[in-house]
């Protein structure tokens, strides 16, 4: 299985609760419709009194059968709509994404 990770930074002027609300209420339904998406995991940063806040607000994991199916998924109207929606709540210049090679140790 292929894993695609998205590291999102919220737009200036959007606080964490609004960022997460928009993500869950608006963006998630778009992403759920992406053809060929096998697994979808959302990780949101939380306040931690013992550590400084991360430079990101969410890390999203999207799993596809293989590279070809992932690229085909992004090319669909649903894939394009999900990608285009990121600009509504995320700072695209500070956000990033990549296919990763995951090694599960235990």
NUDRENDO-227293 format. One record per atom (N, C-alpha, C): atom name; x, y, z; residue number from 1; residue in one letter; chain. Coordinates in pm, whole numbers, plus 32768, in hexadecimal, padded with zeros to 4 digits. Example, Ala and Ser with C-alpha at 12.3 -4.5 7.8 and 13.67 -1.06 7.14 Angstrom:
2
+-------+------+-------+------+-----+---------+--------+
| atomo | east | north |   up | num | residuo | cadena |
+-------+------+-------+------+-----+---------+--------+
|     N | 8527 |  7DC7 | 830C |   1 |       A |      A |
|    CA | 84CE |  7E3E | 830C |   1 |       A |      A |
|     C | 8528 |  7EB6 | 830C |   1 |       A |      A |
|     N | 8505 |  7F1F | 82C4 |   2 |       S |      A |
|    CA | 8557 |  7F96 | 82CA |   2 |       S |      A |
|     C | 850A |  8003 | 8313 |   2 |       S |      A |
+-------+------+-------+------+-----+---------+--------+
This chain:
106
+-------+------+-------+------+-----+---------+--------+
| atomo | east | north |   up | num | residuo | cadena |
+-------+------+-------+------+-----+---------+--------+
|     N | 8054 |  7F8B | 8000 |   1 |       X |      A |
|    CA | 8000 |  8000 | 8000 |   1 |       X |      A |
|     C | 8059 |  807B | 8000 |   1 |       X |      A |
|     N | 802C |  80E5 | 7FBE |   2 |       X |      A |
|    CA | 8075 |  8162 | 7FB3 |   2 |       X |      A |
|     C | 803C |  81C8 | 8016 |   2 |       X |      A |
|     N | 8093 |  820D | 805B |   3 |       X |      A |
|    CA | 8067 |  8270 | 80BE |   3 |       X |      A |
|     C | 8091 |  82FB | 8090 |   3 |       X |      A |
|     N | 8030 |  8356 | 808D |   4 |       X |      A |
|    CA | 8044 |  83E1 | 8067 |   4 |       X |      A |
|     C | 8027 |  8436 | 80E3 |   4 |       X |      A |
|     N | 8088 |  8486 | 810C |   5 |       X |      A |
|    CA | 8077 |  84D7 | 8185 |   5 |       X |      A |
|     C | 8070 |  856A | 8161 |   5 |       X |      A |
|     N | 8017 |  85AF | 81A5 |   6 |       X |      A |
|    CA | 8005 |  863F | 8193 |   6 |       X |      A |
|     C | 801D |  8680 | 821A |   6 |       X |      A |
|     N | 8079 |  86E1 | 821F |   7 |       X |      A |
|    CA | 8096 |  872B | 8299 |   7 |       X |      A |
|     C | 805B |  87B7 | 8284 |   7 |       X |      A |
|     N | 7FF1 |  87D5 | 82CF |   8 |       X |      A |
|    CA | 7FA8 |  8851 | 82BB |   8 |       X |      A |
|     C | 7FC7 |  88BA | 8326 |   8 |       X |      A |
|     N | 7FD3 |  8934 | 82F7 |   9 |       X |      A |
|    CA | 7FE2 |  89A9 | 834D |   9 |       X |      A |
|     C | 7F6A |  8A02 | 8331 |   9 |       X |      A |
|     N | 7F26 |  8A2D | 839A |  10 |       X |      A |
|    CA | 7EAD |  8A7C | 8385 |  10 |       X |      A |
|     C | 7ECE |  8B08 | 8352 |  10 |       X |      A |
|     N | 7E6F |  8B42 | 830C |  11 |       X |      A |
|    CA | 7E7D |  8BCA | 82DA |  11 |       X |      A |
|     C | 7E82 |  8C2C | 834E |  11 |       X |      A |
|     N | 7ECB |  8C99 | 833B |  12 |       X |      A |
|    CA | 7ECA |  8D04 | 839E |  12 |       X |      A |
|     C | 7E3B |  8D34 | 83B2 |  12 |       X |      A |
|     N | 7E17 |  8D51 | 842D |  13 |       X |      A |
|    CA | 7D91 |  8D81 | 844C |  13 |       X |      A |
|     C | 7D2E |  8D13 | 846C |  13 |       X |      A |
|     N | 7D55 |  8C97 | 845C |  14 |       X |      A |
|    CA | 7CFD |  8C25 | 847E |  14 |       X |      A |
|     C | 7D37 |  8BE3 | 84FA |  14 |       X |      A |
|     N | 7CE8 |  8BDC | 8565 |  15 |       X |      A |
|    CA | 7D1A |  8B9C | 85E0 |  15 |       X |      A |
|     C | 7D0A |  8B04 | 85D5 |  15 |       X |      A |
|     N | 7D47 |  8ABC | 8632 |  16 |       X |      A |
|    CA | 7D44 |  8A2A | 862E |  16 |       X |      A |
|     C | 7CB7 |  89F0 | 862F |  16 |       X |      A |
|     N | 7C5E |  8A20 | 8687 |  17 |       X |      A |
|    CA | 7BD6 |  89E7 | 8684 |  17 |       X |      A |
|     C | 7B8F |  89FC | 85FE |  17 |       X |      A |
|     N | 7B9E |  8A71 | 85C1 |  18 |       X |      A |
|    CA | 7B5E |  8A8A | 8540 |  18 |       X |      A |
|     C | 7B9F |  8A35 | 84D2 |  18 |       X |      A |
|     N | 7C22 |  8A26 | 84D7 |  19 |       X |      A |
|    CA | 7C6A |  89D2 | 8477 |  19 |       X |      A |
|     C | 7C32 |  8943 | 847B |  19 |       X |      A |
|     N | 7C29 |  890C | 84F2 |  20 |       X |      A |
|    CA | 7BF8 |  8883 | 8501 |  20 |       X |      A |
|     C | 7B65 |  8879 | 84DB |  20 |       X |      A |
|     N | 7B13 |  88DB | 8500 |  21 |       X |      A |
|    CA | 7A86 |  88DA | 84DC |  21 |       X |      A |
|     C | 7A76 |  88D9 | 8444 |  21 |       X |      A |
|     N | 7ABD |  8930 | 83FF |  22 |       X |      A |
|    CA | 7AB4 |  8935 | 836E |  22 |       X |      A |
|     C | 7AE1 |  88B0 | 8332 |  22 |       X |      A |
|     N | 7B50 |  887E | 8365 |  23 |       X |      A |
|    CA | 7B84 |  87FF | 8332 |  23 |       X |      A |
|     C | 7B1C |  8791 | 833F |  23 |       X |      A |
|     N | 7AE3 |  8781 | 83B6 |  24 |       X |      A |
|    CA | 7A84 |  8715 | 83CF |  24 |       X |      A |
|     C | 79FF |  8729 | 8384 |  24 |       X |      A |
|     N | 79CC |  87A4 | 8383 |  25 |       X |      A |
|    CA | 7947 |  87BD | 834B |  25 |       X |      A |
|     C | 7946 |  87CF | 82B4 |  25 |       X |      A |
|     N | 79B1 |  8806 | 827D |  26 |       X |      A |
|    CA | 79B2 |  8827 | 81EE |  26 |       X |      A |
|     C | 7A15 |  87D0 | 81A0 |  26 |       X |      A |
|     N | 7A92 |  87CC | 81CE |  27 |       X |      A |
|    CA | 7AF9 |  8786 | 8180 |  27 |       X |      A |
|     C | 7AEC |  86EE | 8188 |  27 |       X |      A |
|     N | 7AD4 |  86BA | 81FE |  28 |       X |      A |
|    CA | 7ACB |  8628 | 820C |  28 |       X |      A |
|     C | 7A64 |  85E9 | 81AE |  28 |       X |      A |
|     N | 79EB |  8622 | 81A2 |  29 |       X |      A |
|    CA | 798C |  85E6 | 8143 |  29 |       X |      A |
|     C | 79C0 |  85E5 | 80B3 |  29 |       X |      A |
|     N | 7A0E |  864A | 808D |  30 |       X |      A |
|    CA | 7A49 |  864A | 8007 |  30 |       X |      A |
|     C | 7AAD |  85D8 | 7FF9 |  30 |       X |      A |
|     N | 7B04 |  85CA | 805B |  31 |       X |      A |
|    CA | 7B6C |  8563 | 8055 |  31 |       X |      A |
|     C | 7B30 |  84D7 | 8058 |  31 |       X |      A |
|     N | 7AC5 |  84C4 | 80A3 |  32 |       X |      A |
|    CA | 7A86 |  8440 | 80AB |  32 |       X |      A |
|     C | 7A55 |  840E | 8023 |  32 |       X |      A |
|     N | 7A3C |  846C | 7FC7 |  33 |       X |      A |
|    CA | 7A09 |  8447 | 7F42 |  33 |       X |      A |
|     C | 7A77 |  8428 | 7EDD |  33 |       X |      A |
|     N | 7AF6 |  8432 | 7F05 |  34 |       X |      A |
|    CA | 7B63 |  8417 | 7EA7 |  34 |       X |      A |
|     C | 7B65 |  8382 | 7E86 |  34 |       X |      A |
|     N | 7B5D |  8364 | 7E05 |  35 |       X |      A |
|    CA | 7B5B |  82D9 | 7DD6 |  35 |       X |      A |
|     C | 7BDF |  8294 | 7DF8 |  35 |       X |      A |
|     N | 7BD4 |  821A | 7E28 |  36 |       X |      A |
|    CA | 7C4B |  81CA | 7E42 |  36 |       X |      A |
|     C | 7C8F |  81E4 | 7EC6 |  36 |       X |      A |
|     N | 7C5B |  823D | 7F17 |  37 |       X |      A |
|    CA | 7C95 |  8259 | 7F9A |  37 |       X |      A |
|     C | 7C76 |  81E3 | 7FF5 |  37 |       X |      A |
|     N | 7CDE |  819E | 8028 |  38 |       X |      A |
|    CA | 7CCC |  8125 | 8077 |  38 |       X |      A |
|     C | 7CC8 |  813E | 810C |  38 |       X |      A |
|     N | 7D14 |  81A2 | 8139 |  39 |       X |      A |
|    CA | 7D19 |  81C4 | 81C7 |  39 |       X |      A |
|     C | 7D32 |  8259 | 81CF |  39 |       X |      A |
|     N | 7CF7 |  8297 | 8237 |  40 |       X |      A |
|    CA | 7CFE |  8328 | 8243 |  40 |       X |      A |
|     C | 7D0C |  8348 | 82D8 |  40 |       X |      A |
|     N | 7D7E |  8381 | 8300 |  41 |       X |      A |
|    CA | 7D9B |  839B | 838C |  41 |       X |      A |
|     C | 7DB8 |  842F | 839D |  41 |       X |      A |
|     N | 7D7B |  846C | 8402 |  42 |       X |      A |
|    CA | 7D90 |  84F9 | 8420 |  42 |       X |      A |
|     C | 7DD5 |  8505 | 84A7 |  42 |       X |      A |
|     N | 7E40 |  8554 | 84AD |  43 |       X |      A |
|    CA | 7E8A |  856D | 8528 |  43 |       X |      A |
|     C | 7E8F |  8605 | 853D |  43 |       X |      A |
|     N | 7E50 |  8635 | 85A8 |  44 |       X |      A |
|    CA | 7E4E |  86C4 | 85C5 |  44 |       X |      A |
|     C | 7EA6 |  86E1 | 863E |  44 |       X |      A |
|     N | 7EF8 |  8749 | 8634 |  45 |       X |      A |
|    CA | 7F4D |  8771 | 86A5 |  45 |       X |      A |
|     C | 7EF5 |  879E | 8719 |  45 |       X |      A |
|     N | 7F1E |  877C | 8792 |  46 |       X |      A |
|    CA | 7ED9 |  87A7 | 880B |  46 |       X |      A |
|     C | 7F3C |  87F1 | 8865 |  46 |       X |      A |
|     N | 7F08 |  8845 | 88BA |  47 |       X |      A |
|    CA | 7F5D |  888D | 8919 |  47 |       X |      A |
|     C | 7F9F |  8829 | 8978 |  47 |       X |      A |
|     N | 801E |  883D | 8991 |  48 |       X |      A |
|    CA | 806C |  87E7 | 89E8 |  48 |       X |      A |
|     C | 80C0 |  8841 | 8A43 |  48 |       X |      A |
|     N | 80A3 |  8844 | 8AC4 |  49 |       X |      A |
|    CA | 80EA |  88A1 | 8B1D |  49 |       X |      A |
|     C | 817F |  8881 | 8B2D |  49 |       X |      A |
|     N | 81AD |  880E | 8AFE |  50 |       X |      A |
|    CA | 8239 |  87E6 | 8B0F |  50 |       X |      A |
|     C | 828D |  87F4 | 8A90 |  50 |       X |      A |
|     N | 824D |  8819 | 8A22 |  51 |       X |      A |
|    CA | 8295 |  8824 | 89A3 |  51 |       X |      A |
|     C | 8268 |  88A0 | 8958 |  51 |       X |      A |
|     N | 82C3 |  88D9 | 890A |  52 |       X |      A |
|    CA | 829C |  894E | 88BB |  52 |       X |      A |
|     C | 823F |  8921 | 8849 |  52 |       X |      A |
|     N | 81E7 |  8977 | 881D |  53 |       X |      A |
|    CA | 8189 |  8952 | 87B2 |  53 |       X |      A |
|     C | 81D4 |  8931 | 8731 |  53 |       X |      A |
|     N | 81A2 |  88D0 | 86E6 |  54 |       X |      A |
|    CA | 81E4 |  88B0 | 8667 |  54 |       X |      A |
|     C | 81CD |  891F | 8600 |  54 |       X |      A |
|     N | 8218 |  891C | 8596 |  55 |       X |      A |
|    CA | 820A |  897E | 852A |  55 |       X |      A |
|     C | 8196 |  895C | 84CD |  55 |       X |      A |
|     N | 814E |  88F1 | 84EA |  56 |       X |      A |
|    CA | 80DF |  88C4 | 8496 |  56 |       X |      A |
|     C | 8062 |  88B6 | 84ED |  56 |       X |      A |
|     N | 7FEE |  88AB | 84AB |  57 |       X |      A |
|    CA | 7F6F |  889D | 84F2 |  57 |       X |      A |
|     C | 7F2D |  8815 | 84E0 |  57 |       X |      A |
|     N | 7F4B |  87D2 | 8472 |  58 |       X |      A |
|    CA | 7F11 |  874E | 845A |  58 |       X |      A |
|     C | 7F6C |  86FE | 83FE |  58 |       X |      A |
|     N | 7F70 |  867D | 8416 |  59 |       X |      A |
|    CA | 7FB3 |  8621 | 83BA |  59 |       X |      A |
|     C | 7F49 |  85BC | 838E |  59 |       X |      A |
|     N | 7F36 |  85B5 | 830C |  60 |       X |      A |
|    CA | 7ECE |  8561 | 82D3 |  60 |       X |      A |
|     C | 7F11 |  84EE | 8288 |  60 |       X |      A |
|     N | 7EDF |  8475 | 829D |  61 |       X |      A |
|    CA | 7F13 |  83FE | 825C |  61 |       X |      A |
|     C | 7EA8 |  83C7 | 81FE |  61 |       X |      A |
|     N | 7ECD |  83B9 | 8180 |  62 |       X |      A |
|    CA | 7E71 |  8381 | 811D |  62 |       X |      A |
|     C | 7EB4 |  8307 | 80DE |  62 |       X |      A |
|     N | 7E6D |  8298 | 80DA |  63 |       X |      A |
|    CA | 7EA4 |  821A | 80A9 |  63 |       X |      A |
|     C | 7E5D |  81F0 | 8029 |  63 |       X |      A |
|     N | 7EAE |  81C5 | 7FC9 |  64 |       X |      A |
|    CA | 7E7C |  8194 | 7F48 |  64 |       X |      A |
|     C | 7EBC |  810D | 7F2A |  64 |       X |      A |
|     N | 7E81 |  80C0 | 7ECF |  65 |       X |      A |
|    CA | 7EB9 |  803D | 7EAB |  65 |       X |      A |
|     C | 7F45 |  8049 | 7E71 |  65 |       X |      A |
|     N | 7F5A |  80AF | 7E1C |  66 |       X |      A |
|    CA | 7FDC |  80C1 | 7DDC |  66 |       X |      A |
|     C | 7FE5 |  814E | 7DA3 |  66 |       X |      A |
|     N | 8058 |  816C | 7D6A |  67 |       X |      A |
|    CA | 8072 |  81F2 | 7D35 |  67 |       X |      A |
|     C | 8010 |  8216 | 7CC5 |  67 |       X |      A |
|     N | 7FF7 |  81B9 | 7C6D |  68 |       X |      A |
|    CA | 7F9E |  81D3 | 7BFC |  68 |       X |      A |
|     C | 7F10 |  81F5 | 7C2B |  68 |       X |      A |
|     N | 7EDF |  81AC | 7C8C |  69 |       X |      A |
|    CA | 7E59 |  81C9 | 7CBF |  69 |       X |      A |
|     C | 7E53 |  824E | 7D09 |  69 |       X |      A |
|     N | 7EC0 |  8271 | 7D4D |  70 |       X |      A |
|    CA | 7EC4 |  82F3 | 7D90 |  70 |       X |      A |
|     C | 7EBD |  8364 | 7D28 |  70 |       X |      A |
|     N | 7F10 |  835B | 7CC1 |  71 |       X |      A |
|    CA | 7F10 |  83C4 | 7C5B |  71 |       X |      A |
|     C | 7E89 |  83CC | 7C14 |  71 |       X |      A |
|     N | 7E4E |  835A | 7BFB |  72 |       X |      A |
|    CA | 7DC9 |  8359 | 7BBD |  72 |       X |      A |
|     C | 7D62 |  839B | 7C19 |  72 |       X |      A |
|     N | 7D6E |  8382 | 7C9B |  73 |       X |      A |
|    CA | 7D11 |  83BD | 7CFB |  73 |       X |      A |
|     C | 7D1D |  8455 | 7CFD |  73 |       X |      A |
|     N | 7D99 |  8489 | 7CFD |  74 |       X |      A |
|    CA | 7DAB |  851B | 7CFF |  74 |       X |      A |
|     C | 7D75 |  855B | 7C7F |  74 |       X |      A |
|     N | 7D72 |  8511 | 7C11 |  75 |       X |      A |
|    CA | 7D43 |  8547 | 7B91 |  75 |       X |      A |
|     C | 7CAB |  854A | 7B84 |  75 |       X |      A |
|     N | 7C63 |  8509 | 7BDF |  76 |       X |      A |
|    CA | 7BD0 |  850A | 7BD9 |  76 |       X |      A |
|     C | 7B99 |  8590 | 7C07 |  76 |       X |      A |
|     N | 7B1D |  85B1 | 7BE4 |  77 |       X |      A |
|    CA | 7AE1 |  862C | 7C17 |  77 |       X |      A |
|     C | 7AE3 |  8633 | 7CB0 |  77 |       X |      A |
|     N | 7ACE |  85C1 | 7CF2 |  78 |       X |      A |
|    CA | 7ACF |  85BE | 7D85 |  78 |       X |      A |
|     C | 7B5B |  85D9 | 7DBC |  78 |       X |      A |
|     N | 7BC0 |  859F | 7D7D |  79 |       X |      A |
|    CA | 7C4A |  85B7 | 7DA7 |  79 |       X |      A |
|     C | 7C72 |  8648 | 7D93 |  79 |       X |      A |
|     N | 7C4B |  8681 | 7D22 |  80 |       X |      A |
|    CA | 7C69 |  870D | 7D05 |  80 |       X |      A |
|     C | 7C20 |  8769 | 7D67 |  80 |       X |      A |
|     N | 7BA2 |  874C | 7D84 |  81 |       X |      A |
|    CA | 7B55 |  879F | 7DE1 |  81 |       X |      A |
|     C | 7B93 |  879D | 7E6C |  81 |       X |      A |
|     N | 7BBE |  872A | 7E98 |  82 |       X |      A |
|    CA | 7BFD |  871E | 7F1C |  82 |       X |      A |
|     C | 7C80 |  876E | 7F20 |  82 |       X |      A |
|     N | 7CD0 |  8762 | 7EB8 |  83 |       X |      A |
|    CA | 7D4E |  87AC | 7EB2 |  83 |       X |      A |
|     C | 7D36 |  8842 | 7EAF |  83 |       X |      A |
|     N | 7CD9 |  886D | 7E5C |  84 |       X |      A |
|    CA | 7CBB |  88FD | 7E50 |  84 |       X |      A |
|     C | 7C84 |  8938 | 7ED2 |  84 |       X |      A |
|     N | 7C3C |  88E9 | 7F1D |  85 |       X |      A |
|    CA | 7C00 |  8919 | 7F9B |  85 |       X |      A |
|     C | 7C69 |  8939 | 8005 |  85 |       X |      A |
|     N | 7CE0 |  8900 | 7FFB |  86 |       X |      A |
|    CA | 7D47 |  8919 | 8060 |  86 |       X |      A |
|     C | 7D63 |  89AF | 8070 |  86 |       X |      A |
|     N | 7D5F |  89FA | 8004 |  87 |       X |      A |
|    CA | 7D7D |  8A89 | 800A |  87 |       X |      A |
|     C | 7D18 |  8AD8 | 805D |  87 |       X |      A |
|     N | 7CA4 |  8A9F | 8078 |  88 |       X |      A |
|    CA | 7C3E |  8AE5 | 80C7 |  88 |       X |      A |
|     C | 7C64 |  8AEE | 815A |  88 |       X |      A |
|     N | 7CB7 |  8A92 | 818B |  89 |       X |      A |
|    CA | 7CD6 |  8A90 | 821A |  89 |       X |      A |
|     C | 7D68 |  8A77 | 823A |  89 |       X |      A |
|     N | 7DB7 |  8A4D | 81D8 |  90 |       X |      A |
|    CA | 7E44 |  8A2E | 81F0 |  90 |       X |      A |
|     C | 7E9E |  8A8F | 81A4 |  90 |       X |      A |
|     N | 7F11 |  8AAB | 81DE |  91 |       X |      A |
|    CA | 7F77 |  8AFD | 819D |  91 |       X |      A |
|     C | 7FC4 |  8A9F | 8140 |  91 |       X |      A |
|     N | 7FA9 |  8AA7 | 80C1 |  92 |       X |      A |
|    CA | 7FE2 |  8A4C | 805F |  92 |       X |      A |
|     C | 807A |  8A5A | 8056 |  92 |       X |      A |
|     N | 80AD |  8AD3 | 8068 |  93 |       X |      A |
|    CA | 813E |  8AE8 | 8060 |  93 |       X |      A |
|     C | 8189 |  8AA6 | 80D4 |  93 |       X |      A |
|     N | 814B |  8A9C | 8148 |  94 |       X |      A |
|    CA | 818D |  8A5F | 81BC |  94 |       X |      A |
|     C | 8166 |  89CE | 81D1 |  94 |       X |      A |
|     N | 8101 |  899F | 818A |  95 |       X |      A |
|    CA | 80D7 |  8913 | 8191 |  95 |       X |      A |
|     C | 8128 |  88C2 | 812D |  95 |       X |      A |
|     N | 812B |  883F | 8141 |  96 |       X |      A |
|    CA | 8178 |  87EA | 80E7 |  96 |       X |      A |
|     C | 813A |  875F | 80E2 |  96 |       X |      A |
|     N | 8162 |  870F | 8080 |  97 |       X |      A |
|    CA | 812D |  8688 | 8071 |  97 |       X |      A |
|     C | 8194 |  8632 | 802A |  97 |       X |      A |
|     N | 818A |  85B1 | 803F |  98 |       X |      A |
|    CA | 81E8 |  8555 | 8002 |  98 |       X |      A |
|     C | 81B7 |  84C6 | 8010 |  98 |       X |      A |
|     N | 81DD |  8473 | 7FB1 |  99 |       X |      A |
|    CA | 81D0 |  83E4 | 7FC0 |  99 |       X |      A |
|     C | 8241 |  83BB | 801E |  99 |       X |      A |
|     N | 8224 |  8361 | 807B | 100 |       X |      A |
|    CA | 828A |  8336 | 80DB | 100 |       X |      A |
|     C | 8299 |  829F | 80D8 | 100 |       X |      A |
|     N | 830D |  8273 | 8106 | 101 |       X |      A |
|    CA | 832A |  81E6 | 8115 | 101 |       X |      A |
|     C | 8320 |  81C9 | 81AB | 101 |       X |      A |
|     N | 82B4 |  818C | 81D5 | 102 |       X |      A |
|    CA | 829C |  8173 | 8262 | 102 |       X |      A |
|     C | 82DB |  80EF | 828D | 102 |       X |      A |
|     N | 832C |  80F5 | 82F7 | 103 |       X |      A |
|    CA | 8363 |  807D | 8335 | 103 |       X |      A |
|     C | 8324 |  806E | 83BE | 103 |       X |      A |
|     N | 82D1 |  800B | 83D0 | 104 |       X |      A |
|    CA | 8295 |  7FF1 | 8451 | 104 |       X |      A |
|     C | 82F4 |  7F98 | 849F | 104 |       X |      A |
|     N | 8321 |  7FC8 | 8513 | 105 |       X |      A |
|    CA | 8382 |  7F7E | 8563 | 105 |       X |      A |
|     C | 833B |  7F1C | 85C0 | 105 |       X |      A |
|     N | 82D6 |  7F47 | 8606 | 106 |       X |      A |
|    CA | 8280 |  7EEF | 8656 | 106 |       X |      A |
|     C | 8200 |  7F33 | 8677 | 106 |       X |      A |
+-------+------+-------+------+-----+---------+--------+
